[in-house]
Every structure is written in C-alpha cells, then in structure tokens.
C-alpha cells in the first residue's frame, strides 16, 4: 500500500453510512493508519475482514458501531475481541479468529463468554498462530467447572487449530445440535485425549460419516471423512501434527477415543503421501501401531491400501506364530491394493483368517 492508497481508503471510510463490506490486508504500520478512521456508525456494514501481515495490538475506536455486522474475520490480532467490537458482534453468523498470537494467550472461559453473546453463529473458527518447531510452549488451561454451558443452536461449522488441551476445555462447555462439519488441527503434544470432541460431535444429528481417508506425511496425520465417496465435501477433517517417530501413535490415541463416531464408516483409504520418506517413517512406527489404527473402524466393509503402506500394514496383520488376528475388521468384505510380484500374497494370511 502506498501513501495515496491509505489516503483514498480514509476518504472512502468517511462514507461509513454507505459501507457494506470492508476487507483490508496490509502491514501493521499501514493498518493502524487505515483502521483508526473506523470510528463511526457503520449502519449498513455486514462484512468486516482485517488481516495485518504481522501481529497487531490494536483496539477499535470506542465510537465504532456496526449493528448489521454478520461476518467478522480478524487475523494476527493480539486482542481479537473486546469492546466496542464485542457489542457490534452480537448478530454475527460467522466469526473467524485466525493466527491468534500465543504471546497473548487467553483462557478458554474468556473466549467462551464472548461466543455466548453470539447466539446466531453458524460458523466459528478459532486458530492460534503457528509455533516454531524448535520452541515448546506450555500453556496451562484452567478448570471450566464454574463456566456456564452454552448452546449454539445455529452452528453448522466449527474449526479449531491449536492445542488439544485448549480445544477440550472449550468444547466441554458447548453444545451444537445442528453441527454439519468439524475441522480440527492439533499441534504435537505428548498425550492426546478428546472425550469432549467426541461429545461435541455426538450431539449433532447432521454429521454423516460414511467414507474416510487416513493419510500420513512427514509432518503428521490427516483424516478426512465424507458422507460417501461420491460426496466431495468432507464433514470431518482432523490434522494431527507429529514427527515421523510419533505421528502414527498420535493418530492411534485420537482415533481410539473417537471410535464411537466411526461405527458408520464403511470405506477407508490408508495412505502415505511422501514416498521419499515413507521407508524412514515406517521404521519409526511399531507394527502394532499400524494395526491399532484400524480397530476403531469396527463396521468397515472396504479397505483400500496404498502401495506406500502395504509393507508395514501386512507385517502388522501377522502374529508371532504367523497367523493373523481374526477379531480385526470383522465386517470387512473387500481388501483392495495394487499388487506386484513382490507383494501379491502379502495379505493372504489375513484374508484367510477373515
């Protein structure tokens, strides 16, 4: 942005009674000059998106009013929501807080209180900023026992990126009966537990989980679940960050907790998407871990195995005596994989046991 650009934007903002949409993306220095004039009554404003390219510590002018505001997107804000913005956000249907800096970490109860004032929310996205892999951050999450449980009757999409412990504290106090899609991104931690994520998703009648794809790369594990293979839009996406040594075990921890959700999944694709690193990754994971990945899918009918994981999965399906576990995937009808002279019969023991 040039100085002339800033001057023109400031002139435009003087017509606050005619503004329907504001979307700004620039450096923090330029942003402060542009945002300061947002201090009037924006009676027609419905969409507000402010994305400074660096972390920005800024409070909206006290005279800011936007009674018709429905979509609010804030990126890199150290103080995402506060007065007077909070009073203008009560009619929101979409709230996206992206890359919240960890330097201004706040407890879930404060965020929950703010969200409780937005009963019309249909889309809620909470995302903390990325942390450097060499830095470890320990964030204490207070108990939420004294916080009032809230219901968001219109919430259709929930998106969270950050620590598993934070999301559990937040979701322990939210009910969303009309939930249609969930997107979760967990940073790597020593242990994972997601009983409240399970509870949060189980209360909805609209989540349809039918076909799943579980893939790995050098950064972690990704699970995408669709109502059916023919439906392109997924209803549940979960990314679990992890090193090659731990990513399979991390996925096992989460999937086992969420296993009641997967009773309706009939098709599963198991894949590893970085062929250059797959041998190294497979050597880091224990064979039993790969087998445990499949146990939550109790009613699976079809299993597709990508060539990059055939070797490790086939080993995990063999017991010490050479037999295969006959209690794994009891409803399986079809096992599909790309065969060659080297792997044509690697699953025969498992197939015979079935």
LUMPATI-263396 format. One line per field, with one value per residue (C-alpha): residue in three letters; y negated, x negated, z negated. Coordinates in steps of 0.25 Angstrom, whole numbers, plus 5000, padded with zeros to 4 digits. Example, Ala and Ser with C-alpha at 12.3 -4.5 7.8 and 13.67 -1.06 7.14 Angstrom:
type: Ala,Ser
py: 5018,5004
px: 4951,4945
pz: 4969,4971
! end
This chain:
type: Unk,Unk,Unk,Unk,Unk,Unk,Unk,Unk,Unk,Unk,Unk,Unk,Unk,Unk,Unk,Unk,Unk,Unk,Unk,Unk,Unk,Unk,Unk,Unk,Unk,Unk,Unk,Unk,Unk,Unk,Unk,Unk,Unk,Unk,Unk,Unk,Unk,Unk,Unk,Unk,Unk,Unk,Unk,Unk,Unk,Unk,Unk,Unk,Unk,Unk,Unk,Unk,Unk,Unk,Unk,Unk,Unk,Unk,Unk,Unk,Unk,Unk,Unk,Unk,Unk,Unk,Unk,Unk,Unk,Unk,Unk,Unk,Unk,Unk,Unk,Unk,Unk,Unk,Unk,Unk,Unk,Unk,Unk,Unk,Unk,Unk,Unk,Unk,Unk,Unk,Unk,Unk,Unk,Unk,Unk,Unk,Unk,Unk,Unk,Unk,Unk,Unk,Unk,Unk,Unk,Unk,Unk,Unk,Unk,Unk,Unk,Unk,Unk,Unk,Unk,Unk,Unk,Unk,Unk,Unk,Unk,Unk,Unk,Unk,Unk,Unk,Unk,Unk,Unk,Unk,Unk,Unk,Unk,Unk,Unk,Unk,Unk,Unk,Unk,Unk,Unk,Unk,Unk,Unk,Unk,Unk,Unk,Unk,Unk,Unk,Unk,Unk,Unk,Unk,Unk,Unk,Unk,Unk,Unk,Unk,Unk,Unk,Unk,Unk,Unk,Unk,Unk,Unk,Unk,Unk,Unk,Unk,Unk,Unk,Unk,Unk,Unk,Unk,Unk,Unk,Unk,Unk,Unk,Unk,Unk,Unk,Unk,Unk,Unk,Unk,Unk,Unk,Unk,Unk,Unk,Unk,Unk,Unk,Unk,Unk,Unk,Unk,Unk,Unk,Unk,Unk,Unk,Unk,Unk,Unk,Unk,Unk,Unk,Unk,Unk,Unk,Unk,Unk,Unk,Unk,Unk,Unk,Unk,Unk,Unk,Unk,Unk,Unk,Unk,Unk,Unk,Unk,Unk,Unk,Unk,Unk,Unk,Unk,Unk,Unk,Unk,Unk,Unk,Unk,Unk,Unk,Unk,Unk,Unk,Unk,Unk,Unk,Unk,Unk,Unk,Unk,Unk,Unk,Unk,Unk,Unk,Unk,Unk,Unk,Unk,Unk,Unk,Unk,Unk,Unk,Unk,Unk,Unk,Unk,Unk,Unk,Unk,Unk,Unk,Unk,Unk,Unk,Unk,Unk,Unk,Unk,Unk,Unk,Unk,Unk,Unk,Unk,Unk,Unk,Unk,Unk,Unk,Unk,Unk,Unk,Unk,Unk,Unk,Unk,Unk,Unk,Unk,Unk,Unk,Unk,Unk,Unk,Unk,Unk,Unk,Unk,Unk,Unk,Unk,Unk,Unk,Unk,Unk,Unk,Unk,Unk,Unk,Unk,Unk,Unk,Unk,Unk,Unk,Unk,Unk,Unk,Unk,Unk,Unk,Unk,Unk,Unk,Unk,Unk,Unk,Unk,Unk,Unk,Unk,Unk,Unk,Unk,Unk,Unk
py: 5000,4986,4973,4970,4983,4980,4966,4971,4982,4972,4963,4975,4979,4965,4970,4980,4980,4986,4997,5012,5019,5015,5024,5019,5027,5019,5017,5014,5000,4996,5004,4995,4982,4989,4995,4982,4976,4987,4979,4976,4983,4993,4995,5004,5011,5026,5032,5028,5034,5028,5036,5029,5037,5037,5038,5025,5020,5011,5007,5002,4987,4987,4980,4991,4997,5007,5013,5021,5028,5042,5047,5043,5048,5044,5049,5047,5039,5039,5035,5042,5037,5026,5014,5008,5019,5029,5021,5020,5035,5040,5042,5050,5062,5064,5062,5065,5062,5066,5067,5062,5060,5069,5057,5052,5066,5065,5075,5082,5077,5063,5067,5075,5063,5055,5066,5068,5054,5058,5068,5067,5072,5082,5082,5082,5083,5082,5083,5080,5075,5086,5089,5091,5106,5103,5096,5103,5095,5100,5093,5096,5097,5094,5103,5100,5105,5091,5087,5087,5097,5091,5096,5090,5095,5090,5094,5102,5102,5102,5100,5101,5100,5101,5110,5122,5118,5104,5109,5120,5108,5100,5112,5117,5105,5104,5112,5110,5119,5114,5117,5121,5120,5120,5117,5119,5117,5121,5118,5129,5132,5143,5149,5147,5148,5144,5148,5135,5134,5147,5142,5129,5137,5148,5138,5134,5141,5136,5141,5153,5161,5172,5172,5168,5166,5166,5161,5158,5149,5145,5134,5142,5150,5145,5151,5147,5153,5151,5156,5164,5165,5158,5146,5137,5128,5135,5134,5137,5133,5135,5132,5137,5131,5140,5145,5158,5165,5161,5158,5172,5173,5159,5163,5176,5168,5159,5170,5179,5168,5164,5179,5178,5168,5177,5189,5183,5183,5193,5190,5186,5182,5183,5175,5169,5157,5155,5167,5162,5162,5174,5184,5176,5173,5187,5191,5181,5187,5201,5211,5212,5197,5199,5210,5201,5191,5200,5204,5192,5195,5207,5208,5205,5212,5208,5205,5198,5199,5190,5196,5187,5195,5209,5214,5209,5212,5226,5228,5223,5233,5245,5250,5256,5270,5266,5265,5253,5246,5251,5241,5229,5222,5233,5228,5226,5231,5225,5222,5214,5211,5210,5224,5227,5239,5235,5233,5241,5250,5241,5241,5255,5259,5248,5251,5266,5262,5254
px: 5000,4995,4998,5008,5015,5016,5022,5032,5037,5038,5047,5055,5057,5063,5076,5078,5093,5091,5081,5086,5072,5058,5047,5032,5019,5006,4994,4997,4992,5001,5012,5012,5014,5025,5033,5033,5043,5053,5059,5073,5087,5086,5101,5100,5087,5089,5075,5062,5049,5036,5023,5010,4998,4991,4997,5004,5008,5020,5033,5045,5049,5060,5069,5069,5083,5088,5102,5103,5090,5091,5077,5064,5050,5038,5024,5012,5019,5013,5027,5037,5050,5053,5062,5067,5065,5072,5085,5085,5083,5095,5102,5091,5093,5078,5067,5052,5041,5028,5014,5016,5002,4998,4992,5005,5011,5024,5032,5044,5054,5052,5054,5066,5072,5071,5076,5088,5093,5094,5106,5107,5093,5093,5078,5068,5053,5042,5028,5015,5002,4992,4981,4966,4963,4951,4959,4968,4980,4986,5000,5008,5023,5031,5043,5056,5065,5071,5074,5088,5090,5095,5103,5101,5114,5110,5095,5092,5077,5066,5052,5040,5025,5016,5014,5023,5024,5029,5040,5045,5047,5054,5063,5066,5076,5082,5094,5097,5109,5109,5094,5091,5076,5064,5049,5039,5024,5015,5001,4992,4993,4988,5002,5016,5030,5042,5055,5061,5059,5066,5077,5078,5079,5089,5099,5102,5112,5106,5092,5091,5079,5078,5065,5051,5037,5025,5012,4998,4987,4974,4982,4993,5006,5019,5032,5044,5057,5069,5083,5080,5069,5078,5079,5067,5069,5064,5071,5060,5045,5034,5020,5010,4996,4985,4971,4969,4965,4979,4989,4995,4996,5002,5013,5016,5018,5028,5035,5038,5044,5053,5056,5071,5072,5066,5076,5083,5071,5072,5060,5045,5033,5020,5009,4995,4993,4978,4971,4957,4959,4968,4958,4952,4966,4970,4957,4961,4975,4977,4985,4995,4998,5002,5011,5017,5021,5031,5038,5047,5054,5062,5072,5062,5067,5056,5041,5032,5017,5008,4995,4987,4992,4994,4981,4983,4998,4996,4986,4995,5006,4997,4996,4983,4988,4990,5005,5014,5023,5037,5044,5039,5049,5060,5069,5058,5063,5053,5038,5032,5017,5008,5001,4988,4979,4973,4986,4997,4999,4995,5009,5013,5011,5021,5031,5031,5033,5045
pz: 5000,5004,4996,5007,5005,4990,4993,5002,4992,4981,4991,4994,4979,4977,4984,4973,4975,4989,4986,4987,4988,4982,4985,4982,4983,4981,4972,4957,4959,4971,4964,4952,4961,4968,4956,4948,4956,4954,4943,4947,4949,4960,4961,4973,4971,4972,4975,4968,4970,4965,4967,4963,4968,4955,4940,4937,4923,4926,4920,4929,4926,4915,4925,4935,4937,4947,4943,4956,4955,4959,4963,4955,4959,4951,4953,4945,4935,4921,4915,4924,4918,4908,4906,4914,4925,4916,4915,4930,4932,4925,4938,4944,4953,4956,4946,4951,4942,4949,4945,4930,4925,4914,4907,4903,4899,4892,4885,4891,4882,4887,4901,4897,4891,4903,4912,4903,4907,4921,4922,4937,4940,4952,4954,4943,4946,4935,4939,4931,4938,4943,4933,4937,4937,4928,4918,4908,4901,4889,4887,4874,4876,4864,4860,4867,4856,4852,4866,4871,4882,4895,4907,4921,4928,4942,4942,4955,4956,4945,4948,4938,4939,4927,4914,4911,4897,4901,4910,4900,4889,4900,4905,4891,4890,4904,4910,4925,4929,4943,4946,4960,4961,4952,4955,4945,4945,4933,4930,4926,4911,4902,4900,4906,4901,4908,4900,4901,4916,4917,4908,4916,4929,4924,4920,4935,4943,4956,4957,4967,4966,4977,4984,4979,4983,4974,4979,4974,4978,4971,4963,4958,4960,4967,4966,4975,4974,4984,4984,4996,5007,5017,5008,5010,4997,4985,4972,4962,4964,4954,4955,4944,4945,4942,4944,4952,4939,4933,4943,4944,4929,4928,4938,4930,4918,4924,4933,4921,4913,4925,4929,4926,4937,4947,4946,4958,4967,4978,4986,4982,4991,4983,4990,4988,4998,4997,5004,5002,4987,4985,4982,4971,4965,4966,4958,4947,4944,4938,4946,4935,4936,4951,4947,4936,4946,4952,4939,4937,4951,4946,4957,4969,4982,4991,4988,4999,4996,5004,5008,4999,4987,4992,4985,4971,4971,4976,4965,4954,4959,4955,4941,4936,4940,4954,4952,4954,4944,4947,4938,4946,4956,4954,4965,4976,4989,4999,4998,5009,5012,5024,5025,5031,5031,5018,5011,5018,5006,4994,4989,4991,4976,4972,4983,4979,4965,4969
! end
